[in-house]
Amino acid sequence: MSESDEEPQLSSHALAALQQFYKEKQEQEEKFNLALSGNIEEFQPQEDWQLSQFWYDNKTAETLAKEALSIVGDKGRIACLSSPTVYKKLRELKGDSVDVKCLEYDTRFQVYGEDFIFYDYNEPLRVDAALQNQFDLVIADPPFLSEECLCKTAITIKFLAKDKLILCTGFVMADLAKRLLKAVPCKFEPRHANGLQNQFSCYVNYDSVLLNT
């Protein structure tokens, strides 16, 4: 028996899956390189489910971005906390005078330069002290559906926000969201591009017309 006969062989199905994986990886690397070269609006990373990433569909991202801009005004500051889909939409819609930051664990979003701030919910106060109470609105989407994650995210929200917040998380977190942040559910229901089995809700701590129509 030759050495080649002893080598394990991939099935045609496994080989096709592997080829597809490498193709998608190459496409993502090309988009990343485009962003680094200055074509930043072309940057659209795939969801990393190990990081519990589920991107909003376009309508959800646009609705949340429009709500945010209507709340902060022409010279407002917005922090997108674990919510890069809304950050990207805000980049498209905002004027030059609106300041938006993307606080995110996924370092792929470093392509956004000074707008990117590394954020790990496990260390809720490990952010620049100069950002304390500097944002007219904080939009947050805790990466994990757990009390621990929401409690730690709430600490960061309170640190960053002047007063107003939008929280997108599971329906089962309603009582905790109200207790921690005085945030109550809206009629608006966030939706995800690739679907999400858990019932999702949008919570605010102020009177919103757009999110309650």
C-alpha positions as CSV (number, residue, x, y, z in Angstrom):
1,M,0.0,0.0,0.0
2,S,1.4,3.4,-1.0
3,E,1.6,6.4,1.4
4,S,-1.1,8.2,-0.7
5,D,-3.5,5.3,-0.2
6,E,-3.2,5.7,3.6
7,E,-4.0,9.5,3.6
8,P,-7.6,10.3,4.6
9,Q,-9.7,11.6,1.8
10,L,-12.5,14.3,2.1
11,S,-15.9,13.5,0.8
12,S,-17.2,15.6,-2.1
13,H,-19.6,17.3,0.3
14,A,-16.9,18.1,2.9
15,L,-14.6,19.3,0.1
16,A,-17.3,21.6,-1.3
17,A,-18.0,23.0,2.2
18,L,-14.3,23.6,2.8
19,Q,-14.0,25.4,-0.6
20,Q,-17.0,27.6,0.2
21,F,-15.4,28.5,3.6
22,Y,-12.2,29.6,2.0
23,K,-14.1,31.5,-0.6
24,E,-16.1,33.5,2.0
25,K,-12.9,34.0,4.0
26,Q,-11.2,35.5,1.0
27,E,-14.1,37.7,0.2
28,Q,-14.1,39.0,3.8
29,E,-10.4,39.7,3.6
30,E,-10.8,41.6,0.4
31,K,-13.6,43.8,1.9
32,F,-11.4,44.3,5.0
33,N,-8.5,45.4,2.8
34,L,-10.8,47.8,0.9
35,A,-11.9,49.4,4.1
36,L,-8.3,49.8,5.2
37,S,-7.4,51.4,1.9
38,G,-10.1,54.1,2.4
39,N,-13.2,52.5,1.0
40,I,-14.6,52.0,4.5
41,E,-18.3,52.0,3.4
42,E,-17.6,48.7,1.6
43,F,-16.8,47.0,5.0
44,Q,-19.5,44.6,5.9
45,P,-18.2,41.7,8.1
46,Q,-20.1,38.4,8.4
47,E,-21.6,37.6,11.8
48,D,-19.4,35.7,14.1
49,W,-21.8,33.5,16.1
50,Q,-19.1,32.6,18.6
51,L,-19.3,36.3,19.6
52,S,-23.1,36.0,19.6
53,Q,-23.3,38.5,16.6
54,F,-26.7,38.9,14.9
55,W,-26.9,41.9,12.5
56,Y,-30.1,43.8,12.2
57,D,-31.9,43.9,8.9
58,N,-31.8,47.2,7.0
59,K,-35.2,48.4,8.2
60,T,-34.4,47.9,11.8
61,A,-31.0,49.6,11.5
62,E,-32.5,52.6,9.7
63,T,-35.4,53.0,12.1
64,L,-33.0,53.0,15.1
65,A,-30.6,55.4,13.4
66,K,-33.3,57.8,12.5
67,E,-34.7,57.7,16.0
68,A,-31.3,58.4,17.4
69,L,-30.6,61.4,15.1
70,S,-34.0,62.9,15.9
71,I,-33.3,62.7,19.6
72,V,-29.7,64.1,19.7
73,G,-30.2,67.0,17.2
74,D,-27.6,68.5,14.8
75,K,-24.6,68.5,17.2
76,G,-25.3,65.5,19.3
77,R,-23.2,62.5,20.5
78,I,-24.3,58.9,20.1
79,A,-22.6,55.8,21.5
80,C,-23.4,52.5,19.9
81,L,-22.6,49.9,22.5
82,S,-22.2,46.4,21.0
83,S,-24.4,47.6,18.2
84,P,-22.2,48.0,15.1
85,T,-25.1,47.6,12.6
86,V,-26.7,50.8,13.9
87,Y,-23.4,52.5,13.9
88,K,-22.9,51.7,10.2
89,K,-26.3,53.1,9.4
90,L,-25.7,56.2,11.4
91,R,-22.5,56.8,9.3
92,E,-24.7,56.8,6.2
93,L,-27.4,59.2,7.6
94,K,-25.7,61.6,10.0
95,G,-24.4,65.0,9.3
96,D,-20.8,66.0,9.9
97,S,-21.6,67.7,13.2
98,V,-23.0,64.5,14.8
99,D,-20.4,62.4,16.7
100,V,-20.9,58.7,16.8
101,K,-18.7,56.1,18.5
102,C,-18.7,52.3,18.0
103,L,-17.9,50.5,21.3
104,E,-17.3,46.9,20.3
105,Y,-15.4,43.8,21.3
106,D,-14.8,42.6,17.7
107,T,-11.5,44.3,16.6
108,R,-12.5,44.0,12.9
109,F,-14.3,47.3,13.5
110,Q,-11.0,49.0,14.1
111,V,-11.4,50.0,10.4
112,Y,-13.5,52.9,11.7
113,G,-10.5,54.5,13.1
114,E,-11.1,57.0,16.0
115,D,-14.8,56.1,16.0
116,F,-13.9,52.6,17.3
117,I,-13.5,52.0,21.0
118,F,-12.6,48.5,22.2
119,Y,-15.3,47.3,24.7
120,D,-15.6,44.1,26.7
121,Y,-18.8,43.9,28.7
122,N,-16.9,41.8,31.3
123,E,-15.0,45.0,32.2
124,P,-17.9,47.5,32.1
125,L,-15.9,50.5,33.4
126,R,-12.7,49.9,31.3
127,V,-13.4,52.9,29.1
128,D,-11.8,56.3,28.9
129,A,-12.9,58.4,31.9
130,A,-13.2,61.4,29.6
131,L,-16.3,59.7,28.1
132,Q,-18.3,59.8,31.3
133,N,-21.8,61.2,30.8
134,Q,-20.7,62.6,27.4
135,F,-23.4,61.0,25.1
136,D,-26.8,62.4,24.5
137,L,-28.0,58.9,23.6
138,V,-26.6,55.4,24.1
139,I,-27.8,52.6,21.9
140,A,-27.0,49.2,23.4
141,D,-27.5,45.6,22.4
142,P,-25.9,43.3,25.0
143,P,-24.2,40.4,23.2
144,F,-25.6,37.7,25.4
145,L,-29.1,37.1,26.7
146,S,-28.3,36.7,30.4
147,E,-28.8,38.8,33.5
148,E,-25.0,39.0,34.1
149,C,-24.5,40.5,30.6
150,L,-27.3,43.0,31.0
151,C,-26.2,44.1,34.5
152,K,-22.7,44.7,33.3
153,T,-23.8,46.5,30.1
154,A,-26.1,48.7,32.2
155,I,-23.1,49.9,34.2
156,T,-21.5,51.0,31.0
157,I,-24.7,52.7,29.8
158,K,-25.0,54.7,33.0
159,F,-21.4,55.7,32.7
160,L,-21.6,56.9,29.1
161,A,-25.1,58.4,29.0
162,K,-26.3,61.9,29.9
163,D,-29.8,60.5,30.3
164,K,-31.4,58.8,27.3
165,L,-30.9,55.3,26.1
166,I,-32.2,52.7,23.6
167,L,-31.8,49.1,24.7
168,C,-32.4,46.2,22.3
169,T,-32.5,42.8,24.0
170,G,-34.7,39.8,24.6
171,F,-38.3,40.1,25.7
172,V,-37.5,38.1,28.8
173,M,-35.3,40.9,30.1
174,A,-38.2,43.4,30.4
175,D,-38.3,43.4,34.2
176,L,-34.6,43.7,34.6
177,A,-34.3,46.5,32.0
178,K,-36.9,48.4,33.9
179,R,-35.3,47.8,37.3
180,L,-31.8,48.6,36.1
181,L,-32.4,51.4,33.6
182,K,-36.0,52.5,33.9
183,A,-36.4,51.4,30.3
184,V,-39.8,50.1,29.1
185,P,-40.7,48.2,25.9
186,C,-41.7,50.1,22.7
187,K,-44.1,48.9,20.0
188,F,-41.2,48.7,17.6
189,E,-39.7,45.2,17.3
190,P,-36.1,44.9,16.1
191,R,-35.5,42.2,13.5
192,H,-32.4,40.5,12.3
193,A,-31.2,39.8,8.8
194,N,-30.7,36.1,9.4
195,G,-33.5,35.6,11.9
196,L,-33.4,35.0,15.6
197,Q,-35.5,32.6,17.5
198,N,-35.6,34.5,20.8
199,Q,-38.4,37.2,21.0
200,F,-36.6,40.5,20.8
201,S,-37.7,43.9,22.1
202,C,-36.7,47.5,22.1
203,Y,-36.7,49.5,25.3
204,V,-36.3,53.2,26.0
205,N,-36.3,55.4,29.1
206,Y,-37.9,58.4,27.4
207,D,-41.1,59.1,25.3
208,S,-40.5,58.1,21.7
209,V,-43.0,58.8,19.0
210,L,-41.2,56.9,16.2
211,L,-40.7,53.7,18.2
212,N,-44.3,53.6,19.4
213,T,-46.2,54.1,16.2
